[in-house]
Amino acid sequence: MMKYEDYKNIYSQLKNLHDIDHLAQKHGLDHELLFVMYTQRTVRDATRRFYVIKKDIKLAAREWRSGESIAKLAMRVNFPPVLLGLMLGPEIDLPRKLYWKYIRDPDSCPDKRLRKELRQIGEVDIIYSPKGAQIQTERGLWGEKRLQTWLDKREITYRTEADLRATHKKTPDCLLDKPIQINGTKVHWIESKASFGDDIELRKNVKKQLLPYTEMFGTGAVVYWFGYVEGIEPPEGIVLLDGSHFDDCA
């Protein structure tokens, strides 16, 4: 758990990738935790400013045709370069499907300038690039595996999302065959989140996943592996956990 004031102070300083190393050294915080918080802040900021950036995308396209690189345009407006490139696509005759093909494999792009620029933004954008997506996928799998290891050690049987997909539209990471007690609550399911739980993240998860799980399966728990803000309250019937609850399953 992290005190709210500490969280707000750290979150406000995570403006770029370089801030991660600086804050890790200054406060002795885990690098991966800071990277997770930086990712959440960047995605939220990009979502909030998407239409502001889109409003000026024709101007950005003219500047690109005049020789300015996508990376420099993105740096100027403090916006993820891979996402800016995607928005520029319709203005520079680069269809969405082809854009993602070239981002994944820059060498397949026949245009020399675009090939160089798409390779560059794919390297510097650690969130929206294929590399960034892979990092997030692997982090999510790590959390699920850690949860399953904890359950397996206790011989608690469960069904996974893969097991349930054929019969349910929304499925928790682990639906327990028999409920267990966690912090005084009977838990029927556990959802793994390889993220940091602040009020925004919790509200999003509650609306999209956690409340539907309670309606279908009963009370349950969500674990934020990188911790959560002290004082945030989930709805009744949902237990909030951090990674320390599972410390013996490393």
Contacts in CASP RR format, 6 or more apart in sequence:
PFRMAT RR
TARGET T0000
AUTHOR 0000-0000-0000
METHOD contacts of the structure
MODEL  1
MMKYEDYKNIYSQLKNLHDIDHLAQKHGLDHELLFVMYTQRTVRDATRRF
YVIKKDIKLAAREWRSGESIAKLAMRVNFPPVLLGLMLGPEIDLPRKLYW
KYIRDPDSCPDKRLRKELRQIGEVDIIYSPKGAQIQTERGLWGEKRLQTW
LDKREITYRTEADLRATHKKTPDCLLDKPIQINGTKVHWIESKASFGDDI
ELRKNVKKQLLPYTEMFGTGAVVYWFGYVEGIEPPEGIVLLDGSHFDDCA
1 227 0 8 1.000
1 228 0 8 1.000
1 229 0 8 1.000
1 230 0 8 1.000
1 242 0 8 1.000
2 227 0 8 1.000
2 228 0 8 1.000
2 229 0 8 1.000
2 230 0 8 1.000
3 229 0 8 1.000
3 230 0 8 1.000
4 229 0 8 1.000
4 230 0 8 1.000
4 231 0 8 1.000
7 198 0 8 1.000
7 229 0 8 1.000
10 23 0 8 1.000
10 27 0 8 1.000
10 29 0 8 1.000
10 34 0 8 1.000
10 37 0 8 1.000
11 37 0 8 1.000
11 41 0 8 1.000
11 198 0 8 1.000
13 19 0 8 1.000
13 23 0 8 1.000
14 20 0 8 1.000
14 23 0 8 1.000
14 34 0 8 1.000
14 37 0 8 1.000
14 38 0 8 1.000
14 41 0 8 1.000
15 78 0 8 1.000
17 38 0 8 1.000
17 126 0 8 1.000
19 34 0 8 1.000
19 38 0 8 1.000
20 31 0 8 1.000
20 34 0 8 1.000
20 35 0 8 1.000
20 38 0 8 1.000
21 31 0 8 1.000
23 29 0 8 1.000
23 34 0 8 1.000
24 30 0 8 1.000
24 31 0 8 1.000
24 34 0 8 1.000
30 226 0 8 1.000
32 226 0 8 1.000
33 196 0 8 1.000
33 226 0 8 1.000
33 227 0 8 1.000
36 139 0 8 1.000
36 194 0 8 1.000
36 195 0 8 1.000
36 196 0 8 1.000
36 226 0 8 1.000
37 196 0 8 1.000
37 226 0 8 1.000
39 127 0 8 1.000
39 136 0 8 1.000
40 195 0 8 1.000
40 196 0 8 1.000
40 198 0 8 1.000
40 200 0 8 1.000
40 201 0 8 1.000
42 80 0 8 1.000
42 127 0 8 1.000
43 127 0 8 1.000
44 200 0 8 1.000
46 79 0 8 1.000
46 80 0 8 1.000
46 83 0 8 1.000
46 128 0 8 1.000
49 79 0 8 1.000
53 60 0 8 1.000
53 77 0 8 1.000
53 79 0 8 1.000
53 84 0 8 1.000
53 87 0 8 1.000
54 87 0 8 1.000
57 87 0 8 1.000
57 88 0 8 1.000
57 91 0 8 1.000
58 91 0 8 1.000
60 73 0 8 1.000
60 77 0 8 1.000
60 84 0 8 1.000
60 88 0 8 1.000
60 91 0 8 1.000
61 88 0 8 1.000
61 91 0 8 1.000
61 92 0 8 1.000
63 73 0 8 1.000
64 70 0 8 1.000
64 73 0 8 1.000
64 88 0 8 1.000
64 92 0 8 1.000
65 92 0 8 1.000
69 117 0 8 1.000
69 120 0 8 1.000
70 81 0 8 1.000
70 84 0 8 1.000
70 85 0 8 1.000
70 88 0 8 1.000
70 117 0 8 1.000
70 118 0 8 1.000
70 120 0 8 1.000
70 121 0 8 1.000
71 81 0 8 1.000
71 117 0 8 1.000
71 120 0 8 1.000
71 121 0 8 1.000
71 124 0 8 1.000
73 84 0 8 1.000
73 88 0 8 1.000
74 80 0 8 1.000
74 81 0 8 1.000
74 84 0 8 1.000
74 85 0 8 1.000
74 121 0 8 1.000
75 81 0 8 1.000
77 84 0 8 1.000
80 125 0 8 1.000
80 127 0 8 1.000
80 128 0 8 1.000
81 120 0 8 1.000
81 121 0 8 1.000
81 122 0 8 1.000
81 124 0 8 1.000
81 125 0 8 1.000
81 128 0 8 1.000
82 103 0 8 1.000
82 121 0 8 1.000
82 122 0 8 1.000
82 125 0 8 1.000
82 127 0 8 1.000
82 128 0 8 1.000
82 129 0 8 1.000
83 125 0 8 1.000
83 128 0 8 1.000
84 121 0 8 1.000
85 99 0 8 1.000
85 121 0 8 1.000
86 96 0 8 1.000
86 99 0 8 1.000
86 100 0 8 1.000
88 94 0 8 1.000
89 95 0 8 1.000
89 96 0 8 1.000
89 99 0 8 1.000
90 96 0 8 1.000
94 102 0 8 1.000
94 114 0 8 1.000
101 108 0 8 1.000
102 108 0 8 1.000
102 109 0 8 1.000
102 114 0 8 1.000
102 115 0 8 1.000
102 118 0 8 1.000
103 118 0 8 1.000
103 121 0 8 1.000
103 122 0 8 1.000
103 129 0 8 1.000
103 130 0 8 1.000
104 130 0 8 1.000
106 115 0 8 1.000
106 116 0 8 1.000
106 118 0 8 1.000
106 119 0 8 1.000
106 122 0 8 1.000
107 115 0 8 1.000
109 115 0 8 1.000
109 118 0 8 1.000
121 129 0 8 1.000
122 129 0 8 1.000
122 130 0 8 1.000
122 131 0 8 1.000
123 129 0 8 1.000
123 131 0 8 1.000
125 132 0 8 1.000
126 132 0 8 1.000
126 135 0 8 1.000
136 194 0 8 1.000
139 194 0 8 1.000
140 192 0 8 1.000
140 194 0 8 1.000
142 194 0 8 1.000
143 192 0 8 1.000
143 194 0 8 1.000
143 225 0 8 1.000
144 160 0 8 1.000
144 173 0 8 1.000
144 192 0 8 1.000
146 192 0 8 1.000
146 225 0 8 1.000
146 246 0 8 1.000
146 249 0 8 1.000
146 250 0 8 1.000
147 173 0 8 1.000
147 174 0 8 1.000
147 190 0 8 1.000
147 192 0 8 1.000
147 223 0 8 1.000
147 246 0 8 1.000
147 249 0 8 1.000
148 158 0 8 1.000
148 160 0 8 1.000
148 174 0 8 1.000
149 249 0 8 1.000
150 246 0 8 1.000
150 248 0 8 1.000
150 249 0 8 1.000
151 157 0 8 1.000
151 158 0 8 1.000
151 174 0 8 1.000
151 176 0 8 1.000
151 190 0 8 1.000
153 248 0 8 1.000
153 249 0 8 1.000
156 176 0 8 1.000
156 177 0 8 1.000
156 178 0 8 1.000
156 180 0 8 1.000
157 176 0 8 1.000
157 177 0 8 1.000
157 178 0 8 1.000
158 174 0 8 1.000
158 175 0 8 1.000
158 176 0 8 1.000
158 177 0 8 1.000
159 174 0 8 1.000
159 175 0 8 1.000
159 177 0 8 1.000
160 173 0 8 1.000
160 174 0 8 1.000
160 175 0 8 1.000
161 171 0 8 1.000
161 172 0 8 1.000
161 173 0 8 1.000
163 175 0 8 1.000
164 171 0 8 1.000
164 175 0 8 1.000
165 171 0 8 1.000
168 216 0 8 1.000
170 209 0 8 1.000
170 212 0 8 1.000
170 213 0 8 1.000
170 216 0 8 1.000
172 189 0 8 1.000
172 190 0 8 1.000
172 191 0 8 1.000
172 209 0 8 1.000
172 213 0 8 1.000
172 217 0 8 1.000
172 220 0 8 1.000
173 190 0 8 1.000
173 191 0 8 1.000
173 192 0 8 1.000
174 189 0 8 1.000
174 190 0 8 1.000
174 191 0 8 1.000
174 192 0 8 1.000
175 188 0 8 1.000
175 189 0 8 1.000
175 217 0 8 1.000
176 187 0 8 1.000
176 188 0 8 1.000
176 189 0 8 1.000
176 190 0 8 1.000
179 186 0 8 1.000
179 187 0 8 1.000
179 188 0 8 1.000
179 219 0 8 1.000
180 186 0 8 1.000
180 187 0 8 1.000
181 187 0 8 1.000
182 221 0 8 1.000
182 239 0 8 1.000
182 241 0 8 1.000
182 245 0 8 1.000
183 239 0 8 1.000
183 241 0 8 1.000
185 219 0 8 1.000
185 220 0 8 1.000
185 221 0 8 1.000
185 237 0 8 1.000
185 239 0 8 1.000
186 219 0 8 1.000
187 219 0 8 1.000
187 220 0 8 1.000
187 221 0 8 1.000
187 239 0 8 1.000
188 217 0 8 1.000
188 218 0 8 1.000
188 219 0 8 1.000
188 220 0 8 1.000
189 213 0 8 1.000
189 217 0 8 1.000
189 218 0 8 1.000
189 220 0 8 1.000
189 221 0 8 1.000
190 220 0 8 1.000
190 221 0 8 1.000
190 222 0 8 1.000
190 223 0 8 1.000
191 205 0 8 1.000
191 209 0 8 1.000
191 210 0 8 1.000
191 213 0 8 1.000
191 220 0 8 1.000
191 221 0 8 1.000
191 222 0 8 1.000
191 223 0 8 1.000
192 222 0 8 1.000
192 223 0 8 1.000
192 225 0 8 1.000
193 201 0 8 1.000
193 205 0 8 1.000
193 222 0 8 1.000
193 223 0 8 1.000
193 224 0 8 1.000
193 225 0 8 1.000
194 225 0 8 1.000
194 226 0 8 1.000
195 201 0 8 1.000
195 224 0 8 1.000
195 225 0 8 1.000
195 226 0 8 1.000
196 224 0 8 1.000
196 226 0 8 1.000
196 227 0 8 1.000
196 228 0 8 1.000
197 224 0 8 1.000
197 226 0 8 1.000
197 227 0 8 1.000
197 228 0 8 1.000
197 229 0 8 1.000
197 232 0 8 1.000
198 228 0 8 1.000
198 229 0 8 1.000
198 232 0 8 1.000
199 229 0 8 1.000
199 232 0 8 1.000
201 224 0 8 1.000
202 228 0 8 1.000
202 232 0 8 1.000
202 234 0 8 1.000
202 240 0 8 1.000
205 222 0 8 1.000
206 234 0 8 1.000
206 235 0 8 1.000
206 238 0 8 1.000
210 222 0 8 1.000
210 234 0 8 1.000
210 235 0 8 1.000
210 238 0 8 1.000
211 235 0 8 1.000
213 220 0 8 1.000
214 220 0 8 1.000
214 235 0 8 1.000
214 237 0 8 1.000
214 238 0 8 1.000
218 237 0 8 1.000
219 237 0 8 1.000
219 238 0 8 1.000
219 239 0 8 1.000
220 237 0 8 1.000
220 238 0 8 1.000
220 239 0 8 1.000
221 238 0 8 1.000
221 239 0 8 1.000
221 240 0 8 1.000
221 241 0 8 1.000
222 234 0 8 1.000
222 238 0 8 1.000
222 239 0 8 1.000
222 240 0 8 1.000
222 241 0 8 1.000
223 241 0 8 1.000
223 242 0 8 1.000
223 243 0 8 1.000
223 245 0 8 1.000
223 246 0 8 1.000
224 240 0 8 1.000
224 241 0 8 1.000
224 242 0 8 1.000
224 243 0 8 1.000
225 242 0 8 1.000
225 243 0 8 1.000
226 242 0 8 1.000
226 243 0 8 1.000
227 242 0 8 1.000
227 243 0 8 1.000
228 240 0 8 1.000
228 242 0 8 1.000
232 240 0 8 1.000
233 240 0 8 1.000
234 240 0 8 1.000
END
